[in-house]
Amino acid sequence: MTRGNQRDRDRERSSARNGAKSKGKDDGLTPEQRRERDAKALQEKQAKKAAGGDAGGNSSSKSNKK
């Protein structure tokens, strides 16, 4: 096989890409704390949508155009 250093370069590029993605996930929280934070954010989002959705009517219905 005459690949030269292509395999090594590909490994370095892959680790660089994967390293960039994992930087944002290090928030110092335990999985339980993260679940609580996410659940709270979801509840706030749903409450905001419910408060704004009362005046707008049903926006998820399909139109009957032919």
C-alpha positions as YAML, in Angstrom:
chain: A
units: angstrom
residues:
- id: 1
  name: MET
  ca: [0.00, 0.00, 0.00]
- id: 2
  name: THR
  ca: [1.46, 3.35, -1.00]
- id: 3
  name: ARG
  ca: [-0.67, 5.85, 0.88]
- id: 4
  name: GLY
  ca: [2.23, 7.72, 2.39]
- id: 5
  name: ASN
  ca: [1.13, 9.97, 5.24]
- id: 6
  name: GLN
  ca: [-2.44, 10.41, 4.02]
- id: 7
  name: ARG
  ca: [-3.83, 8.17, 6.76]
- id: 8
  name: ASP
  ca: [-2.05, 10.18, 9.45]
- id: 9
  name: ARG
  ca: [-3.26, 13.47, 7.97]
- id: 10
  name: ASP
  ca: [-6.83, 12.17, 7.83]
- id: 11
  name: ARG
  ca: [-6.65, 11.16, 11.49]
- id: 12
  name: GLU
  ca: [-5.39, 14.60, 12.45]
- id: 13
  name: ARG
  ca: [-8.16, 16.31, 10.47]
- id: 14
  name: SER
  ca: [-10.78, 14.03, 12.01]
- id: 15
  name: SER
  ca: [-9.59, 14.68, 15.54]
- id: 16
  name: ALA
  ca: [-9.54, 18.42, 14.85]
- id: 17
  name: ARG
  ca: [-13.14, 18.32, 13.59]
- id: 18
  name: ASN
  ca: [-14.32, 16.21, 16.53]
- id: 19
  name: GLY
  ca: [-12.45, 18.39, 19.00]
- id: 20
  name: ALA
  ca: [-14.19, 21.52, 17.73]
- id: 21
  name: LYS
  ca: [-17.62, 19.94, 18.20]
- id: 22
  name: SER
  ca: [-17.03, 18.82, 21.77]
- id: 23
  name: LYS
  ca: [-15.86, 22.23, 23.01]
- id: 24
  name: GLY
  ca: [-19.42, 23.54, 23.39]
- id: 25
  name: LYS
  ca: [-20.61, 20.62, 25.49]
- id: 26
  name: ASP
  ca: [-18.28, 21.21, 28.42]
- id: 27
  name: ASP
  ca: [-20.56, 23.35, 30.60]
- id: 28
  name: GLY
  ca: [-19.52, 21.83, 33.92]
- id: 29
  name: LEU
  ca: [-22.96, 20.36, 34.68]
- id: 30
  name: THR
  ca: [-23.87, 16.85, 35.65]
- id: 31
  name: PRO
  ca: [-26.33, 15.02, 33.40]
- id: 32
  name: GLU
  ca: [-29.07, 15.53, 36.01]
- id: 33
  name: GLN
  ca: [-28.45, 19.27, 36.18]
- id: 34
  name: ARG
  ca: [-28.41, 19.46, 32.39]
- id: 35
  name: ARG
  ca: [-31.77, 17.62, 32.20]
- id: 36
  name: GLU
  ca: [-33.30, 20.01, 34.75]
- id: 37
  name: ARG
  ca: [-31.99, 23.05, 32.86]
- id: 38
  name: ASP
  ca: [-33.28, 21.73, 29.54]
- id: 39
  name: ALA
  ca: [-36.68, 20.82, 31.02]
- id: 40
  name: LYS
  ca: [-37.05, 24.30, 32.49]
- id: 41
  name: ALA
  ca: [-36.13, 25.92, 29.17]
- id: 42
  name: LEU
  ca: [-38.64, 23.71, 27.35]
- id: 43
  name: GLN
  ca: [-41.42, 24.58, 29.82]
- id: 44
  name: GLU
  ca: [-40.71, 28.29, 29.38]
- id: 45
  name: LYS
  ca: [-40.75, 27.92, 25.61]
- id: 46
  name: GLN
  ca: [-44.07, 26.04, 25.70]
- id: 47
  name: ALA
  ca: [-45.61, 28.63, 28.06]
- id: 48
  name: LYS
  ca: [-44.48, 31.44, 25.78]
- id: 49
  name: LYS
  ca: [-45.93, 29.66, 22.74]
- id: 50
  name: ALA
  ca: [-49.22, 28.98, 24.55]
- id: 51
  name: ALA
  ca: [-49.51, 32.63, 25.61]
- id: 52
  name: GLY
  ca: [-48.83, 33.88, 22.10]
- id: 53
  name: GLY
  ca: [-50.89, 31.16, 20.39]
- id: 54
  name: ASP
  ca: [-54.23, 32.06, 22.01]
- id: 55
  name: ALA
  ca: [-54.73, 35.16, 19.88]
- id: 56
  name: GLY
  ca: [-53.39, 33.60, 16.67]
- id: 57
  name: GLY
  ca: [-55.81, 30.71, 16.37]
- id: 58
  name: ASN
  ca: [-54.89, 27.33, 14.95]
- id: 59
  name: SER
  ca: [-51.89, 27.83, 12.69]
- id: 60
  name: SER
  ca: [-51.19, 24.14, 12.18]
- id: 61
  name: SER
  ca: [-54.24, 23.39, 10.03]
- id: 62
  name: LYS
  ca: [-53.78, 22.65, 6.34]
- id: 63
  name: SER
  ca: [-55.41, 24.80, 3.71]
- id: 64
  name: ASN
  ca: [-57.92, 23.24, 1.32]
- id: 65
  name: LYS
  ca: [-56.62, 24.68, -1.95]
- id: 66
  name: LYS
  ca: [-57.34, 22.69, -5.12]
...
